[in-house]
C-alpha cells in the first residue's frame, strides 16, 4: 500500500465511525441491498449482529492497514469463510461501491477525490486478498456441506449432543470448528461448533450448549429434530495437535469445551499415542453430560487419564472446584502441550493459572465459546 | 496569434505587420512612405484588433458556459448516488431493517429471558433436589443404621437366651443323669441288701423251721438259681436265687420309692451307694427283673 496515504484513511475512518458504528453499517447495508438486491439473500433477516461484525472487521482491517503480516492471513480466512454465504468474486465490486458511498456520505465536507481514490485502492487490495484466497480453495473444497441431523440427544435441558451426517467427509483437523447454520430454524445465522470425533467419516458429533438468546444454539438444542437440515461451513481454528511434538498433553475442558478434546483423543488413538491428561469440569453432576463416554475412554486407553471436577454440587464425591485450579493443583505441566477450551471466564482463569505455574505461553492453545 | 486571425476575412496577420512595405513618395523634396497606403494599413489593423477582441470575449464566455455546464453535469453525476431519491430509498430500507431488527431482537430477548429463567429454575430445583436428596439420604441412613442396631441387639439377646436355655437344659440333663445314676445305684444297693436280708431270713427260717418242716426247707433251696439270672455280683447258689425270684415284686416297690423323693435323697443315697454308678445305657445287662424299673426312669 505504498501510494496510499494510510494515515489519512485512518483519520477519515475515525471521523466516519464517530457517527456511530451501527448508523454507518445501517447505511452501508441499505445502500448495498438497494443497488444490488441479489445480495440480500446472503444475510439473515435480523441484521443487528451482522452490523456489529462488519464494523468489527472494518476496525480490524483499518487498524492493521500498515501491518500486512497480520492483516493478510486474517483477510484470507475471512475470504474463505465468506464462501459459505454464497459470496462470489463478482460481489466484491458491489460491496466496494457501497463502502465508498457510505464513507463519502458520512465524511461530508471532509471528502476529497484523493481520499476516494485511496479508499478505492485500499479496498481493491482487501477484496483481492479475500477473493484470491476464496478462489484458491474453490476448486478443492465446497463452499459448504449440507448435513442431516441423525440424532439429538438431550443430556440436560440446555445441553444436547447432535449426530449429523454429510454426503462427503468434511476435511477438518481434530480440534477445529465448523460454522453451523440451522437452515430452516435460523436461516443465514452461522455459529461455530466443534466436532467431537476424529475426522475422516461422514458422521459428526456436535456438542451444543444453549446460550440464552443465542439463535443457533437455541435452534440446535431446543428446536432441531432428527431429519432437519444443517449447513456446515469450512473448518477453522488453530487449536490442533502438532504431530511434530512428542510432549505429553494436558487438556482442560469446561462444559462443551470437551468436544475438541474428544476429537483430539480420538485422533491420538489412531495416530501417535501421547501421555494425555484430560480434566473436565462442570457445575453440577448432571452437567457432566458425557460421563459415560469419558469413563469408556479412560478404561480403553492406558495412555489417557480422565479427571472430572464439579464446581457447584455437593453430591459429587470426586474433586470439587474450578477445573483450571483442579488441573493445576494436580501436577507440574510445564513440560506439556496444553489445550484449554471453555467459557471465556474459564479459559482466562485457567490460562492465567497455568502461566503462573510456569507453562510457557507458546505451549498453550485455547479456544473460547463464542456467542452462539 | 497568426492562426487566430488568419481566418478573419479582411483581417491582418502578424506576418503582414512585420513584412509590410509601403511605396516611397515621389514628390520634389519629399522622402518617406506613401501616406495613403499607411493610413489604409492602420485602419485595417485597427478593425482586425477590434474583431479579435470581440471574438476573444465570445470565446471566453463560451468557455465559461462550458465549464459551468461541466460542473453542473459533474454535480448531477455525484448527486445521482446521493440524490434525494437514493437518499430516500436508503432511509426507507434502513427504517424497514431497523423495524425487522427490533422485532427479531425482541423475540431473541424474550427467548433469552425465558431460557435464563428456565436455567435459574433448573439450578434452584437442582440445588433443592440436592438438599432433599441429602436429607433423605441421611434420614434413610439413620433409619437403616437404627434398624441395624436393633437387629444386632435382638440377635445378641437371642443368643443370650439360647445360651441360657442351653445351659439350663444341660443342668436339667445333668440333674436327670445324676438322679438316674443315684436311683440305679440305690436300686442295686437296695437289691443286694434285700437279697442279703432275705437270704438271712431264709437261712434263719430254714435253720429254725426247716428241720421241723422239711418241705419248706426244700422249697427254699430250689428257689436260689433264679437270682443268678438277675445279674447279682455276689456269689449265689440255687437256693438263694429261687427265694429272690419270689420277692422280686416287692423289690420294685422298694427301688421305686426314692425316684420320687427328690435330690435330698440322692445326696443321701450317694453316701450309701457305690461311688461309681453303672453305665447309663439302657442296653446294659438286661434282665426281667430290672427292666420295668430302668425303662421307667430313662424314658
Interface residues (C-beta under 8 A of the other chain):
Chain A: X26 X27 X29 X30 X31 X33 X34 X45 X46 X47 X48 X101 X104 X105 X156 X157 X158 X210 X212 X213 X214 X215 X218 X284 X286 X313 X314 X315
Chain B: X81 X82 X86 X89 X90 X91 X93 X94 X97 X98 X100 X101 X104 X105 X108 X109 X111 X112 X113 X115 X116 X118 X119 X122 X126 X130 X133 X134
